[in-house]
Amino acid sequence: MSRISSITTHDVRFPTSLELDGSDAVNVDPDYSAAYVIVRTDSGEEGHGFVFTCGRGNDIIVRAIESYASLLVGRDADELVNDLGEASRRLVHDSQLRWLGPEKGVSHMACGAVVSALWDIRARREGKPLWLLLSTMTPEELVDVVDFTHISDALTPAQALDILRAGEAGKADRIAALQANGYPAYTTSPGWLGYSDEKLVRLSREAAAEGFSMIKLKVGGSLADDRRRLRLAREAVGPLPIAIDANQRWDVPDAITWVNELAEFNPYWIEEPTSTDDILGHATIRRGVTPVRVATGEAVANRIVFKQLLQAGAIDVLQLDSTRVAGVNENIANILLAARFGVPVCPHAGGVGLCELVQHFSFFDYAAVTGTQEGRMIEYVDHLHEHFAEPVRIVGGRYAAPQRPGTGAEMLTASRERWEFPSGAGWLEVGGRAAVSASQATVVGQR
Ligand SMILES: [Mg+2]
């Protein structure tokens, strides 16, 4: 028997605000960060997980991860890893920690990092990348890891089982197709608000030439700028789909007006038009901007909000995120909910490491759940991949199938140490130039 011997955390931040990579109408100066956790067993195994944040506050999630981790140290690792449904439920529904949510925000995200680190151990034990582990689990095993609490009015275990059993037909062929051809990607790299017109046009052209299925532009700063940038992008990519993303910038009436002002550029979807909690607002916006699709999900707190967005007919595209919810289990629930309502999943990615993580869910969706790539693609942003043990590979505008056993979360030790905040060598070199600086941290007296 092996036991969980230690759980260590790291506050890892990258000074992306120096280049305005990742800048949008709301996130004007992000320093892409990972609240990172390593779960170790006394037989020498490691499981890695993290939560993505935009910088400040990463330390808060690290502390929350430590609170969840303390529930696992000393416990039987085999019991946890062999019954990930029960392991997840224990953490998510901890009777004291759940007060901080329940099932939303800092505590939920922290819980997800720990849950996913356990999945990382499981996938490594089985010698499979997460997508292939999930795709080769039986429908019964998959249903067993899903928490149906508060979603059973929309999706029962029996209905989930039906979806997964239907997904068994042709699964081996689809796994082979994924290994050979990967999965479609779209890119957000050209469209950050902080980029010049020249950079926008150059990157848009490059994206089209590289074979991406779509590009995405950030909008919502100024209507005149949005019109100019969309016109330039449309000229650069021709008929290639262009999505727009407002990062929750607008109130409901403004969203409808603004999107209709941009309708002549034929946006494929409007992403996060308003508050991510406003389910009925999304439904109203969807009615007001049709035929432009409405997409959201990267900041949706849990499966219960996704359920309501689907029940209310509020979204055309479900953008699950790998570190916003409570890890692998809850994202399986979100994928099954989307399948139940016939809404395509186009995951959110970017940040640091989100591409590495989230690709596994789309591969699983295709292999074992919906069996289709129609109207589906994974977001791609070309930043910070070099810090990971298995960086994503894009071939001809598609994600190539990850091969390394695990969830994809493992960051290189050298990167983790260099960018540990605020004491890593990288941060000492950056000094006060990034949006978050090591000197501020010292003044505030952070850990
Ligand atoms: Mg977005």
Residues whose N, C-alpha, C, O or C-beta is under 5 A from the ligand:
A	BS01	MG	D245 E271
